[in-house]
Amino acid sequence: MDYTTRKQQLLDELAKLTGLKITIDEDGQQDAAHTLSVLDALCEPYRKQQDAAKFFLSLIKGDLSENQIISGLERYHTSDESPCAVFLVYFPQGCDETSSAVLSNLSGPLDHVVAVDDEHMALLRIFAQAIGHDRMQEIAASIADTLLAEAMVPVHVSYDACMEKLTEIPGSYQRVTTTEFCGLLFASSEAVHDYHNLGLGKVVVKLSYDDCSEYINEHLGNFRFATLDSELSTTINTFFDTGLSMANTARRLFIHRNTLVYRLEKFEKLSGLDLRDFNDAVTARIAMLMELYLG
């Protein structure tokens, strides 16, 4: 390959890797081999970063065999015996360079930030020692808060738990994707979603559509939660959120207890379910989640 063609290839690669567009004004006195060597050296660190990102994305998604994982970890000087966790960040508006930079700044020297697709970034964190769920929640909340404050983008952060080995990450990532699905479906107003705090939603999404339809038809008849007006819908959701507490629901909604009783009785006439009865409340809650799941 001639010098001019190779030089342009390296300039194009450098621009793609770094965003920097460089031109070289030559007067015929420069050493061609030296020029190509410098350009190649400039590209090399970014090539390694891309190679590492591809490896760790494949690791997270479970696309590698155990031997490939061990070999890759050795290549990137990372021990399998490392406590670790994966945080999946969903950008509803798409992930731009600013958001990616902010997320990268939140990572440590041993961590890896990889692009999953145009709307998702994954942060693989490596810890010196295993951490508990409280610390996991703090990290997830910090990611969401920092991206909102510095990049001015709302995100959803989903996570599972701290794993003892990197070879356990693919299984954890599958649970994290389930977490995001349930979180966006059943708790879209929340920015942080924990696999171990999904409650009934985690059970519902494992059922078939036919099973859900059968349950809804048996317990709700022709009634559907989607037909409720906003006032009654807010009341029912608040009643569930407060653990079926009449006092706390009335206080949170700034209404009199008698008004709350009237609304619950109205719901009972529509659905046939008395939410003040525990069994009916459980039936209603499950049916509500199933209805959301079915869309």
URRA-V581423 format. One record per residue. RES is the residue in three letters. SS is DSSP state (alpha for helix, beta for strand, coil for the rest). OMEGA is omega in whole degrees, 0 to 359 (NA if undefined). Layout:
res:RES ss:SS omega:OMEGA
res:RES ss:SS omega:OMEGA
This chain:
res:MET ss:coil omega:183
res:ASP ss:coil omega:184
res:TYR ss:alpha omega:184
res:THR ss:alpha omega:180
res:THR ss:alpha omega:181
res:ARG ss:alpha omega:179
res:LYS ss:alpha omega:181
res:GLN ss:alpha omega:177
res:GLN ss:alpha omega:180
res:LEU ss:alpha omega:177
res:LEU ss:alpha omega:178
res:ASP ss:alpha omega:179
res:GLU ss:alpha omega:179
res:LEU ss:alpha omega:179
res:ALA ss:alpha omega:180
res:LYS ss:alpha omega:182
res:LEU ss:alpha omega:188
res:THR ss:alpha omega:185
res:GLY ss:coil omega:181
res:LEU ss:coil omega:177
res:LYS ss:coil omega:185
res:ILE ss:coil omega:174
res:THR ss:coil omega:180
res:ILE ss:coil omega:176
res:ASP ss:coil omega:184
res:GLU ss:coil omega:180
res:ASP ss:coil omega:178
res:GLY ss:coil omega:183
res:GLN ss:coil omega:183
res:GLN ss:coil omega:177
res:ASP ss:coil omega:184
res:ALA ss:alpha omega:181
res:ALA ss:alpha omega:179
res:HIS ss:alpha omega:180
res:THR ss:alpha omega:180
res:LEU ss:alpha omega:180
res:SER ss:alpha omega:179
res:VAL ss:alpha omega:180
res:LEU ss:alpha omega:179
res:ASP ss:alpha omega:179
res:ALA ss:alpha omega:178
res:LEU ss:alpha omega:182
res:CYS ss:alpha omega:191
res:GLU ss:alpha omega:180
res:PRO ss:alpha omega:180
res:TYR ss:alpha omega:175
res:ARG ss:alpha omega:180
res:LYS ss:alpha omega:178
res:GLN ss:alpha omega:180
res:GLN ss:alpha omega:179
res:ASP ss:alpha omega:179
res:ALA ss:alpha omega:180
res:ALA ss:alpha omega:179
res:LYS ss:alpha omega:180
res:PHE ss:alpha omega:184
res:PHE ss:alpha omega:174
res:LEU ss:alpha omega:178
res:SER ss:alpha omega:177
res:LEU ss:alpha omega:183
res:ILE ss:alpha omega:185
res:LYS ss:alpha omega:177
res:GLY ss:coil omega:182
res:ASP ss:coil omega:184
res:LEU ss:coil omega:173
res:SER ss:coil omega:180
res:GLU ss:alpha omega:179
res:ASN ss:alpha omega:178
res:GLN ss:alpha omega:179
res:ILE ss:alpha omega:181
res:ILE ss:alpha omega:180
res:SER ss:alpha omega:180
res:GLY ss:alpha omega:179
res:LEU ss:alpha omega:177
res:GLU ss:alpha omega:181
res:ARG ss:alpha omega:182
res:TYR ss:coil omega:172
res:HIS ss:coil omega:179
res:THR ss:coil omega:181
res:SER ss:coil omega:176
res:ASP ss:coil omega:181
res:GLU ss:coil omega:182
res:SER ss:coil omega:173
res:PRO ss:coil omega:187
res:CYS ss:beta omega:178
res:ALA ss:beta omega:178
res:VAL ss:beta omega:177
res:PHE ss:beta omega:180
res:LEU ss:beta omega:183
res:VAL ss:beta omega:180
res:TYR ss:beta omega:178
res:PHE ss:beta omega:182
res:PRO ss:coil omega:182
res:GLN ss:coil omega:182
res:GLY ss:coil omega:182
res:CYS ss:coil omega:179
res:ASP ss:coil omega:183
res:GLU ss:alpha omega:179
res:THR ss:alpha omega:180
res:SER ss:alpha omega:179
res:SER ss:alpha omega:180
res:ALA ss:alpha omega:179
res:VAL ss:alpha omega:180
res:LEU ss:alpha omega:178
res:SER ss:alpha omega:179
res:ASN ss:alpha omega:179
res:LEU ss:coil omega:183
res:SER ss:coil omega:178
res:GLY ss:coil omega:184
res:PRO ss:coil omega:180
res:LEU ss:coil omega:183
res:ASP ss:coil omega:179
res:HIS ss:beta omega:176
res:VAL ss:beta omega:183
res:VAL ss:beta omega:177
res:ALA ss:beta omega:178
res:VAL ss:beta omega:174
res:ASP ss:beta omega:184
res:ASP ss:coil omega:184
res:GLU ss:coil omega:184
res:HIS ss:beta omega:169
res:MET ss:beta omega:177
res:ALA ss:beta omega:176
res:LEU ss:beta omega:176
res:LEU ss:beta omega:183
res:ARG ss:beta omega:177
res:ILE ss:beta omega:184
res:PHE ss:coil omega:176
res:ALA ss:coil omega:177
res:GLN ss:coil omega:183
res:ALA ss:coil omega:179
res:ILE ss:coil omega:182
res:GLY ss:coil omega:184
res:HIS ss:alpha omega:179
res:ASP ss:alpha omega:179
res:ARG ss:alpha omega:176
res:MET ss:alpha omega:180
res:GLN ss:alpha omega:178
res:GLU ss:alpha omega:180
res:ILE ss:alpha omega:180
res:ALA ss:alpha omega:179
res:ALA ss:alpha omega:179
res:SER ss:alpha omega:178
res:ILE ss:alpha omega:181
res:ALA ss:alpha omega:182
res:ASP ss:alpha omega:182
res:THR ss:alpha omega:179
res:LEU ss:alpha omega:178
res:LEU ss:alpha omega:183
res:ALA ss:alpha omega:187
res:GLU ss:alpha omega:179
res:ALA ss:alpha omega:179
res:MET ss:coil omega:176
res:VAL ss:coil omega:175
res:PRO ss:coil omega:180
res:VAL ss:beta omega:171
res:HIS ss:beta omega:181
res:VAL ss:beta omega:181
res:SER ss:beta omega:182
res:TYR ss:beta omega:182
res:ASP ss:coil omega:180
res:ALA ss:coil omega:178
res:CYS ss:coil omega:178
res:MET ss:beta omega:180
res:GLU ss:coil omega:182
res:LYS ss:coil omega:178
res:LEU ss:alpha omega:178
res:THR ss:alpha omega:177
res:GLU ss:alpha omega:185
res:ILE ss:alpha omega:180
res:PRO ss:alpha omega:178
res:GLY ss:alpha omega:178
res:SER ss:alpha omega:181
res:TYR ss:alpha omega:177
res:GLN ss:alpha omega:177
res:ARG ss:alpha omega:179
res:VAL ss:alpha omega:178
res:THR ss:alpha omega:174
res:THR ss:alpha omega:179
res:THR ss:alpha omega:180
res:GLU ss:alpha omega:180
res:PHE ss:alpha omega:180
res:CYS ss:alpha omega:182
res:GLY ss:alpha omega:180
res:LEU ss:alpha omega:183
res:LEU ss:alpha omega:188
res:PHE ss:alpha omega:183
res:ALA ss:coil omega:186
res:SER ss:coil omega:180
res:SER ss:coil omega:181
res:GLU ss:coil omega:182
res:ALA ss:coil omega:184
res:VAL ss:beta omega:183
res:HIS ss:beta omega:183
res:ASP ss:beta omega:181
res:TYR ss:alpha omega:185
res:HIS ss:alpha omega:178
res:ASN ss:alpha omega:183
res:LEU ss:coil omega:178
res:GLY ss:coil omega:183
res:LEU ss:alpha omega:181
res:GLY ss:alpha omega:180
res:LYS ss:alpha omega:179
res:VAL ss:alpha omega:185
res:VAL ss:alpha omega:184
res:VAL ss:coil omega:176
res:LYS ss:coil omega:179
res:LEU ss:coil omega:177
res:SER ss:coil omega:177
res:TYR ss:alpha omega:180
res:ASP ss:alpha omega:179
res:ASP ss:alpha omega:180
res:CYS ss:alpha omega:180
res:SER ss:alpha omega:180
res:GLU ss:alpha omega:181
res:TYR ss:alpha omega:181
res:ILE ss:alpha omega:181
res:ASN ss:alpha omega:181
res:GLU ss:alpha omega:188
res:HIS ss:alpha omega:181
res:LEU ss:alpha omega:183
res:GLY ss:coil omega:180
res:ASN ss:coil omega:180
res:PHE ss:coil omega:174
res:ARG ss:coil omega:180
res:PHE ss:alpha omega:182
res:ALA ss:alpha omega:181
res:THR ss:alpha omega:181
res:LEU ss:coil omega:174
res:ASP ss:coil omega:187
res:SER ss:alpha omega:181
res:GLU ss:alpha omega:182
res:LEU ss:alpha omega:178
res:SER ss:alpha omega:178
res:THR ss:alpha omega:180
res:THR ss:alpha omega:181
res:ILE ss:alpha omega:180
res:ASN ss:alpha omega:178
res:THR ss:alpha omega:178
res:PHE ss:alpha omega:176
res:PHE ss:alpha omega:183
res:ASP ss:alpha omega:181
res:THR ss:coil omega:179
res:GLY ss:coil omega:179
res:LEU ss:coil omega:179
res:SER ss:coil omega:179
res:MET ss:alpha omega:185
res:ALA ss:alpha omega:182
res:ASN ss:alpha omega:178
res:THR ss:alpha omega:180
res:ALA ss:alpha omega:180
res:ARG ss:alpha omega:181
res:ARG ss:alpha omega:181
res:LEU ss:alpha omega:181
res:PHE ss:coil omega:178
res:ILE ss:coil omega:178
res:HIS ss:coil omega:180
res:ARG ss:alpha omega:180
res:ASN ss:alpha omega:177
res:THR ss:alpha omega:178
res:LEU ss:alpha omega:178
res:VAL ss:alpha omega:179
res:TYR ss:alpha omega:182
res:ARG ss:alpha omega:178
res:LEU ss:alpha omega:177
res:GLU ss:alpha omega:176
res:LYS ss:alpha omega:178
res:PHE ss:alpha omega:180
res:GLU ss:alpha omega:179
res:LYS ss:alpha omega:182
res:LEU ss:alpha omega:189
res:SER ss:alpha omega:186
res:GLY ss:coil omega:182
res:LEU ss:coil omega:178
res:ASP ss:coil omega:184
res:LEU ss:coil omega:176
res:ARG ss:coil omega:174
res:ASP ss:coil omega:187
res:PHE ss:alpha omega:182
res:ASN ss:alpha omega:177
res:ASP ss:alpha omega:180
res:ALA ss:alpha omega:178
res:VAL ss:alpha omega:179
res:THR ss:alpha omega:181
res:ALA ss:alpha omega:182
res:ARG ss:alpha omega:179
res:ILE ss:alpha omega:181
res:ALA ss:alpha omega:179
res:MET ss:alpha omega:179
res:LEU ss:alpha omega:178
res:MET ss:alpha omega:179
res:GLU ss:alpha omega:176
res:LEU ss:alpha omega:180
res:TYR ss:alpha omega:180
res:LEU ss:alpha omega:180
res:GLY ss:coil omega:NA
